[in-house]
Structures are given as C-alpha cells and as structure tokens.
Amino acid sequence: MADLTLSQAVDRLFDLLEQRKVDYLLVGGIALLQYVDGRNTEDIDLIVAVSALERLPEVQIGRRDEFFAQGQMEGLRIDFLLTRNRLFQHVQRQHATQRTFAERTIPCATVEGLLLLKLYALPSLYRQGDFQRVALYEGDIAMLLERYQPDAVVLLNELSGYLSDTDFKSVQEIVAEISSRIERFRRRSAE
C-alpha cells in the first residue's frame, strides 16, 4: 500500500472511531513509533471491545477468535485485540495516554502497556516457532527498556497474574537476558 493511501485509510479509520464513539487504544508497531524510531509496519493494532466490531461495518472482518480479530478497510489491515482477554482490558484501562498521531490526539498505550503486551505474546510466539516475530518483539522490548528504563520488576509483577507459571518463568528469563544485553551495551558505550 502506498504511504499516502495508507495515511488516508488510517485517517478515515480514526474518523470512524471518533464518530461512532468507539473506545479504543492504539497498540502495536504504530504505537511503538510514538516512543522509538525505525519500526516499520503496514497495519494498525487496536484494543477494543467485541461490540466495537459491530459498530464498524466498514471493516471487513476476516479471521476472528475469542481474543483477536483481523479486518481490512480500504486496503488497511487492522488487528483487533479484544477486551475479552483480561490483560488487553487491563492495558486499555490502566496503561493509556494521549499521543499526537496523524495530526490528531488519540488514546495510545504507554511504554509500560506496550511492554506488557509484547512480553505476554512472547511465550506463544516461541511455541509457534515464529522466530521472525520473536526477534522483532524482543528488539521492541529491548529498545523500550533501554530508552525509558521502566522498573522491570514492577512490570513482571503486573504481568504475573496473566500468564501460566511456565510462561511467566520464560518471560522472566527473557527480560533478564535483554537487561543483561542493555547493561553490556551501556558499559561498552561508556568506555
């Protein structure tokens, strides 16, 4: 999709969300661009309630399950994270801020909200053997942790109630590895 067309489709989507008074939160790659540079994405990710999908007939929903839906509108792919998932609902309620995007102010996930979502997804991506997305998510996590230095212990404690013990242990190990890499980077760049 050409950049201008993508931009126009995104603008129309935000117009519809506003007109229909849909409660949403921008997450994913476009939200990440509010905090770090260099992330490429050609879709938009939103946390919404299931009822929001019914209020957006312009979006053709393709794949849908209990916690996710994928749709298209004017060539724009839209990934919906549904608030039936307790973590998605928690992030929408507790980790939202207002950010300027496409010349408008929109609800966007905070750094901590994005980290919670990325960390939550990693165990599933590992099980699926999706190395490309694992590498992308771990890179996103590393960039956010390095630049904003949120308290990882607080984040992990917050996440613990949403993962199985096995998945939580895996996430703890991943955060420790990424934190170690960040520390190594800081030491070497200070030399």
Secondary structure per residue as TSV (DSSP state, phi and psi in degrees):
chain	resnum	aa	ss	phi	psi
A	1	M	-	360.0	132.8
A	2	A	-	-65.4	149.6
A	3	D	H	-57.4	-41.8
A	4	L	H	-64.3	-44.2
A	5	T	H	-65.5	-41.7
A	6	L	H	-60.3	-46.2
A	7	S	H	-60.5	-42.4
A	8	Q	H	-65.8	-41.4
A	9	A	H	-65.4	-41.2
A	10	V	H	-63.0	-43.8
A	11	D	H	-60.5	-43.7
A	12	R	H	-65.5	-37.9
A	13	L	H	-61.5	-46.8
A	14	F	H	-64.4	-34.7
A	15	D	H	-60.3	-46.7
A	16	L	H	-62.7	-44.2
A	17	L	H	-59.6	-40.6
A	18	E	H	-69.8	-47.4
A	19	Q	H	-60.7	-39.3
A	20	R	T	-89.0	2.2
A	21	K	T	53.8	45.3
A	22	V	-	-81.9	126.7
A	23	D	-	-79.6	117.1
A	24	Y	E	-143.1	166.2
A	25	L	E	-139.0	126.1
A	26	L	E	-74.6	127.1
A	27	V	E	-135.8	-173.8
A	28	G	H	80.0	-160.8
A	29	G	H	-60.0	-40.0
A	30	I	H	-69.7	-38.2
A	31	A	H	-64.2	-40.1
A	32	L	H	-59.3	-35.8
A	33	L	T	-62.5	-17.5
A	34	Q	T	-70.9	-16.6
A	35	Y	T	-120.0	-29.7
A	36	V	S	-137.9	157.6
A	37	D	S	-93.0	161.9
A	38	G	-	86.7	11.5
A	39	R	-	-96.0	123.4
A	40	N	-	-97.8	136.6
A	41	T	-	-154.8	148.3
A	42	E	S	-124.4	16.3
A	43	D	E	-131.3	176.7
A	44	I	E	-129.5	139.4
A	45	D	E	-117.3	129.9
A	46	L	E	-133.2	140.7
A	47	I	E	-92.3	126.7
A	48	V	E	-145.8	163.2
A	49	A	-	-78.3	157.0
A	50	V	H	-57.3	-38.1
A	51	S	H	-61.2	-24.6
A	52	A	H	-64.7	-33.3
A	53	L	H	-61.8	-35.8
A	54	E	H	-69.3	-25.4
A	55	R	T	-88.5	2.8
A	56	L	-	-125.3	65.7
A	57	P	T	-64.7	-16.9
A	58	E	T	-68.5	-19.6
A	59	V	S	-91.8	119.5
A	60	Q	E	-85.2	112.7
A	61	I	E	-83.2	127.1
A	62	G	E	-98.3	-90.8
A	63	R	E	-82.3	140.6
A	64	R	E	-154.3	137.2
A	65	D	-	-136.5	-162.4
A	66	E	S	-61.0	-38.3
A	67	F	S	-115.3	-8.4
A	68	F	E	-137.9	150.6
A	69	A	E	-143.1	148.2
A	70	Q	E	-125.0	131.9
A	71	G	E	-136.8	172.4
A	72	Q	E	-131.7	140.6
A	73	M	E	-145.2	116.4
A	74	E	T	53.4	38.8
A	75	G	T	85.1	-7.0
A	76	L	E	-88.1	125.2
A	77	R	E	-83.8	132.7
A	78	I	E	-123.6	122.3
A	79	D	E	-102.0	123.5
A	80	F	E	-104.4	126.8
A	81	L	E	-99.8	118.2
A	82	L	E	-90.2	140.0
A	83	T	T	-71.4	2.4
A	84	R	T	-62.3	-28.0
A	85	N	S	-77.5	124.9
A	86	R	H	-60.3	-38.0
A	87	L	H	-68.1	-42.3
A	88	F	H	-59.8	-43.5
A	89	Q	H	-62.3	-43.0
A	90	H	H	-60.7	-46.7
A	91	V	H	-62.1	-43.2
A	92	Q	H	-61.1	-38.3
A	93	R	H	-83.4	-37.0
A	94	Q	H	-106.1	-14.9
A	95	H	S	-130.7	49.7
A	96	A	E	-114.9	145.3
A	97	T	E	-142.8	170.7
A	98	Q	E	-100.4	130.1
A	99	R	E	-132.2	153.8
A	100	T	E	-88.5	126.1
A	101	F	E	-147.5	134.0
A	102	A	T	51.0	44.7
A	103	E	T	59.9	30.8
A	104	R	E	-147.4	161.0
A	105	T	E	-96.5	126.7
A	106	I	E	-133.1	157.3
A	107	P	E	-73.7	127.1
A	108	C	E	-134.1	147.5
A	109	A	E	-65.2	145.6
A	110	T	-	-74.6	171.6
A	111	V	H	-55.1	-46.1
A	112	E	H	-63.8	-39.6
A	113	G	H	-62.6	-43.4
A	114	L	H	-63.7	-41.9
A	115	L	H	-62.5	-43.2
A	116	L	H	-59.0	-44.9
A	117	L	H	-65.5	-43.8
A	118	K	H	-65.5	-44.8
A	119	L	H	-64.6	-39.7
A	120	Y	H	-61.0	-37.2
A	121	A	H	-77.3	-25.7
A	122	L	H	-57.3	-47.9
A	123	P	H	-57.3	-39.5
A	124	S	H	-65.4	-41.2
A	125	L	H	-64.6	-37.8
A	126	Y	H	-63.0	-45.3
A	127	R	H	-61.4	-35.7
A	128	Q	H	-76.0	-11.1
A	129	G	T	69.7	28.4
A	130	D	-	-91.0	75.9
A	131	F	H	-60.3	-37.8
A	132	Q	H	-60.5	-47.6
A	133	R	H	-71.4	-34.6
A	134	V	H	-58.8	-49.0
A	135	A	H	-60.9	-41.6
A	136	L	H	-63.7	-48.5
A	137	Y	H	-64.7	-42.8
A	138	E	H	-64.6	-36.2
A	139	G	H	-64.0	-43.3
A	140	D	H	-60.4	-44.9
A	141	I	H	-61.4	-46.0
A	142	A	H	-60.8	-43.9
A	143	M	H	-61.8	-44.3
A	144	L	H	-67.8	-42.5
A	145	L	H	-63.9	-42.2
A	146	E	H	-68.1	-45.5
A	147	R	H	-74.7	-41.3
A	148	Y	H	-104.1	-15.7
A	149	Q	-	49.4	49.2
A	150	P	-	-68.2	160.6
A	151	D	-	-74.1	107.5
A	152	A	H	-64.3	-34.0
A	153	V	H	-64.2	-43.5
A	154	V	H	-62.1	-44.8
A	155	L	H	-60.8	-46.0
A	156	L	H	-64.1	-40.8
A	157	N	H	-61.0	-40.6
A	158	E	H	-65.8	-37.8
A	159	L	H	-76.6	-24.3
A	160	S	H	-56.3	-33.9
A	161	G	T	-75.1	-4.0
A	162	Y	T	-113.2	-1.0
A	163	L	S	-125.7	154.2
A	164	S	-	-66.6	163.0
A	165	D	H	-57.9	-41.9
A	166	T	H	-64.2	-46.9
A	167	D	H	-65.2	-38.1
A	168	F	H	-64.3	-42.8
A	169	K	H	-60.7	-41.3
A	170	S	H	-61.2	-44.2
A	171	V	H	-64.9	-40.3
A	172	Q	H	-58.2	-43.0
A	173	E	H	-65.0	-41.2
A	174	I	H	-63.0	-45.6
A	175	V	H	-62.7	-41.4
A	176	A	H	-62.2	-42.3
A	177	E	H	-64.1	-44.9
A	178	I	H	-65.8	-42.4
A	179	S	H	-62.0	-38.4
A	180	S	H	-63.7	-42.7
A	181	R	H	-62.8	-41.5
A	182	I	H	-62.7	-44.5
A	183	E	H	-62.0	-43.1
A	184	R	H	-59.8	-45.0
A	185	F	H	-59.9	-45.8
A	186	R	H	-64.0	-41.7
A	187	R	H	-63.0	-45.9
A	188	R	H	-69.0	-36.8
A	189	S	H	-74.0	-19.4
A	190	A	H	-83.4	-16.7
A	191	E	-	-71.7	360.0
